[in-house]
Amino acid sequence: MTETMTRVLIVDDEWMVRSMLSTIMSSAPDIEVVGEAADGSTAVSMAAALEPDVVLMDIRMPRSDGLTATERLTCSPRPPRVVVLTTFDLDEYVQTALRHGAVGFLLKDATADDMIAAVRSAARGDAMLSPKVTRRLIRRFTEEDGPSAERQRRRSEARSRLEALTEKEREVLIALSSGLSNTDIAAALHVSEATAKTHISRILSKLSLTNRVQAAILAHHAGLVD
């Protein structure tokens, strides 16, 4: 094993899905599947023992769901990066999972290459968000904003929160809200990747957010992106 090996725990109540994901992950030379769990409670116990870097977490599972497990994992002494497994239509619980500390989401019908890339990105702290899926997620969870007065209130509150950001941080926020990776943000704004990552960390800290999707939704509410 090399020091750059990413340790992955797969959590899904369907054994065929676990098997498929395990086969895909194991095909990557820098990813090691350290375990599989069929429910959230088992996942928490296995994560404590195995200390994976990334957990691929299904949400809807019998006995113990992925929402509670995600929250418990992100509060653990050595929290792994949790990537939510969801369908293309986007599970209605995804937003809750993200609020509980998940770093992103992975579509179950994604290509093998995209799945591997998503795990690698999560391990680097650079969760990959497809622009198309990000737009769908934002639209899904903002379509119930309510009447015009409620939307105006949300916009006013969002813009007030964004006043804490510098002009460069606002540029970075717009870029990440478009689904760009740290590498792409760095190229677009002509800064180093380390600088882009620092900007993102500061954005999340200043806005009291835990992940990039939350930042994208806030930018949408503020009217910075469509």
N, C-alpha and C positions, 0 to 999 in steps of 0.2 A: 504494500500500500504506500501511496505517496502522501505527502502532507497536503496536497491540493485535492485529495479525494473528497467528494461531497457525499455525506452519509444521508440516506433518504429513508423515511418511514412512510409506508403507504397505508391509508386508512379508508376502507370502503366496505360496506356490508355485502357486496356482490363479489364472490370469489373470482368470477370471470374478469371483472374490471381490475381487481387486484393483480391477477395473473398477467393481464395485458400490460398494465402499467409497470409491473416488475420486469417483464421481458424487455419493454422499451428502455427503461432506465438502466438495466443491466447491460444493454448493448453499448452504452457510452463508457469509454475507458476511464473516465474521471468521476463516475458516479457508482456508489455502492448501495444497494438496497439492504438495509440492516434489519428490516422487519416488516411484517404486515399485520394489521389489526382490522377486526370486523366491526368495531364500535368505538365510540369516543372514550369510554372509561378504560378499555384495554389500551387504547392509544396513549393515554396519559401515563399509565403504568409503564408501558414499553419505552416511551420517550424518556422517562426518568432513569431507566436502566441502561438504555442504549445511547442516549444523548445524540440524536440525529441532528444534522444541520438544517434539513428541510423536511417538513411533514406535508404530504399531499393529503388533504382532509376533505372527505365527503361530508355533506351536511345532514342529509336525511338518512338516519340510521336508527334501527330499533334499539331499545334498551338505553342507549346513551348517545345523543346526537352530537354533531360536529361543532355546534355553536358553543355549548358548555365546554367541550374539550378544548376548543381554540382559546377560550378565555382562560382556562386553567393552565394551558401550555405557555401562553404569553406572560403569565404571572409567575412562572417557575424560575428557580435560581439561574438556570442556563436555558433561556427560552429559544426554541428552534424557530425558524421562519416558516410560518404556516401559509400554504397556498391552497385556496379553496378549490375543490373540484365541483364543477357545475355543468349543466347542460347549455346548449347554445341559446335557449330561450331565457337563460339567466334565472336561477332560483331566487324566489322572493326573500330568502333569508341571507343572501350574499351580503347585503349592506350591513346586517347585524354582525355577520362574521368579521367583516372589515372593521367595524367599530370595536370588536372584541380583540383586535390586534393582528388579524390576518394581513399579510403583506400584498396579497393579490389573488388572482383567480386563474384557473386553468380549465379550458373547455374540454369536456370528455371526448369530443369529436375532433380535437385538434390533431395535426399531423404529429408523427413521432418526433420529427426534428424540432417542431415548435414546443412540444412537451419537454424535451431535453433542454432546449434553450431557456425555457421558463424556469426550470429548476436551477440551472446554472446562474441565471440572473438573480433569482431569489437568494441563492447562496452568497452572491457578491453584494447583496443589499441593493440591487438595482432591478427591482421587480419589473418585468416586461409586460406592458399593457398594450395590446393591439389597439390602434386607433379606432378601428371599426367596433370592436367590443367595448372599448371605453365609452364611445358615443352611445351605444345601446344601453350600457349600464347607467350612464348619466340620465338618459331619457327615461329609463324605467323608473328610476327613483326620484325624478323631479316632475314627472307627468301629473303627480297628485299635489302639486304646489298649492292648489286652491284658487280662489278668486283673485282678481287683479290686485286688490288691496294686500292680500297675503303675499303675492309674488313681489310686490314693491317693498314690503317689510323685509322679506328675505334678502332682496337685493341690497337694501340699505344696510342691513346687519352685516352682510358679507363684505360689502365695500368698506365698512368701518373696520372690520377685522384686517382687511388687506392693507390698511394704512400703515401697519407696522412694518411692511416690507419695503426694501429699497427698490429703486427702479430696476436694477439688474435682477433682483429676486423675483420681481413681477414678470420679467421676461422669461426667466427660468420656469416660473409657475405656468405660464401660457404654453411653453414648449412641452413640459411634462403632461399638461392637460390634453395635449394632442396625441399622447401615447408614445412620445419619444423616449428612448433609453438614455442613460447618462452619456454614453458615447455619442449619440446623435445630438443631444443637447449641447455638448461641448463643441461639436463641429459646427452646429448652427449658430452658436453665439461666439465662436472663435475664442474659447477658453479651454483650459486643460480639463481632462475628465475628473481629476481630483478636485478642481475648483467647482465644477458642476455639481459634484457629489456634496461638497461642502455647502453650496448654496441650497441644495434640496434639504439637507439636514437642518439648516437654519430656518428654512421656510416652515417645515413641519413643526419645529420647536416653537417658533414665534406664533404659529396659528393653533398650537396645542392639538395637532393632528398626529395620527400614528401611521398613515400610509398615503401613497400617491393618489389612490382613487378618491379618498376623502378630499384631498387637495383639489383634484379635478372637479369634483362636485361643487366645492366652495367657489372655484373660479367660474363655474357655470352660473351659479346663483348670482355672482357679482356682475355677470354680463361680460366677462373677459373672453369667453369662448362660446361658440354656438352649441 
